Amino acid sequence: MEKKLKGFLEECYNAVLEGDKQKAEKLATEAVKSGYDPYLVIENGLVQGIEKLGERWEQGTCFLPELVLGAEAVKAGISILQEPILKSKAGRKNLPRVIIGTIEGDIHDIGKTLVATMLSANGFEVIDLGVDVKSDNFVKMAKKYEPKFLCLSSLLTTTMQNEIRVIEGLKKANLRKKLKVMVGGAPASLSWAKEIGADLYAENAISAVKVAQREIGHESKRK
Amino acid sequence: MNRRPKLELLDKRRIEQIIDDALELLSKVGVFVENKEGLKLLDEAGAKIDKKKKRVHIKSELVQRCLKSAPKEIKVYDRVGRLALDLKGYNIHFDPGSAALWIYDLKKDKIREPVTSDLIRFAQLTDGLKYLKAQSTALIPSDVPKEIADRYRLFISLLYSSKPVVTGTFVKEGFEVMRDMLVSIRGSEDDLRREPLAIFDCCPSPPLKWSDLTCQNLIDCAKSGIPAELVSMPLTGATAPVTLTGALIQHTAENLSGIVIHQLAQKGSPIIYGGSPACFDMRTGTTPMGAIETMMIDSSYNQIGKYFGLPTHAYMGLSDSKTLDYQSGLESGIGAILAGLSGINVISGPGMLDFESCQSMEKLVIDNEICGMAYRLIEGIAFRKEPPFLELFKEEYLEKGFLTSPHTLKWFKEEVFFPSQVIDRFNLGEWLKKGKKTAVWRANELIEKIISSKSFDELSTEKKNELFKIIQSDAKKYGFDQELKKRFKSL
């Protein structure tokens, strides 16, 4: 059994490395049927795969399309493995929740979606508000969903200033201290984050995951 | 006539194929338009609008009609009224890469936020660099309220340099203030229309989208007759198909849709066929301007723009390097030379580092030399008929050499481009004696000389005051007027 499980986890890991969504779904379904611990499959199988891809990406041997396919395989697997978790008595472990969106006036999608995908593949619950999100809407959604992180993306120097309004809105709604604001996108920087009173800055999707994980005290279980 | 050397990556058949595909794309898939006025214009012109998706399907006939009314030549004049840019055919003009968030501070070896004094020095420097035919609002000031940064840049540019300005707005409210400044220099709206002083960048968002702001820019430019410059930026494999041809089809469609909206807003208004595409880097997720494929797309879409007979623009002659090194030189050099050979009418890029994010005054000075070389290159090789060639090889010269022959004296200055002290052509001994300086430090020394020479045309006190009044009344809305007054005490 032990050996069989090890081999199974290895298969999950490989499905992610290969960016094979269908295989990940098949394996996840099999795991549910066989009664494997879904957390184990997620954390020691799928997530380890995406972590490996992230490591390779940092070394320059994995390309973005492969990284995204890997992340999508993880997401697909997780969504199937979540079913028994939700049904079980213990219920669902609270995944750290993230709200993300591209700031008002800006309709750039790709960077924001990449961050959202990587976060959800790494065990975060992501609510993606899309692009051109009004500052009020960020605040409204933060109130409703009480996320741990609010991630603001901008690609234009012209629109990044709208991020200030979100932070002001959060303060007014007494939400500012309840969550961490992370900024990203081409014109953003650590000093920009400081200037507008955001908490965190990430220069890319992998770094966004690391920064968020560090904040919640999560240590990578990378092999 | 010398033969003008040209770079042409596409043949006529390919150009026509790309255009056909782009027209089909516009008609079948359409383009997303967020702006109400833009949608209204398109609706009235008979375009089919999917109201739910805000997607506009534009038929080929409408495109052809708008292409016909767009002017085939645009003349831009400097602040004094001299012709500075003659945008047509294979004429080329360089201007600094615009809207940098950062400036590279050589002495501190640090990338930092630009402040007003940087903007002033940058404008003065650009004014003194011979091969930059226009200036641009190159730096985004960090010491003014973000809401007025776009027009504040233009205010500084107009005060400290007489060259025409490549610029753009950050917010809808920016346009009116900026137009008023330009009008105040020229005297009236009609005068500004007759002698444009600035070019405004208008950027669709890839793939195939016109946001509310950028579409409004386009319409505002069209109505006021200020030349609009289309900056379509497909990113291969990210916001556009990964193949260079696929990106070109999308680029063509985005430009054509822009031309349609623009010409519908005001028939015959000047518009420039341009862009800032990039070969998206699949490892880092960045948009390298120094990638050879980026430049290949630029050169090719320029051919397509020329096929339509329109003036063209591209971001070339810039670098992705974060410092002044071998990479910054090679990427800028290749870009400027390819742009020159392609005959792109407006080439924006000199000075720029870190994709399109960081300006450097030292790099601007070095790039000015690259631009000079590009101008020389496109002049081609001259065939001088006088004197008959055998006379050049007289016994006398064969013995004594050619150094002082009348033929040498007559032509050496015509035939050869002489760079400034930035380019080192001394022998080793001389170079050592002069302190073993690199091009970057030689450029640094030149900056002070150029700025302190103050040879530029001062704006009259009356005009300065008019400009100041415009920016001041705008600054008041953001509580910045008092600070502004402190900064510009003499106005």
Interface residues (C-beta under 8 A of the other chain):
Chain A: W57 G60 F63 L64 P65 G105 D106 I107 H108 D109 I110 G111 L114 D132 T157 T158 Q161 I164 A186 P187 S191 N204 A205
Chain B: E34 A99 L101 E113 I140 K146 E147 D150 F170 V171 S205 K209 S211 D212 L213 L235 G237 A238 T239 M282 R283 T284 G285 F355 S357
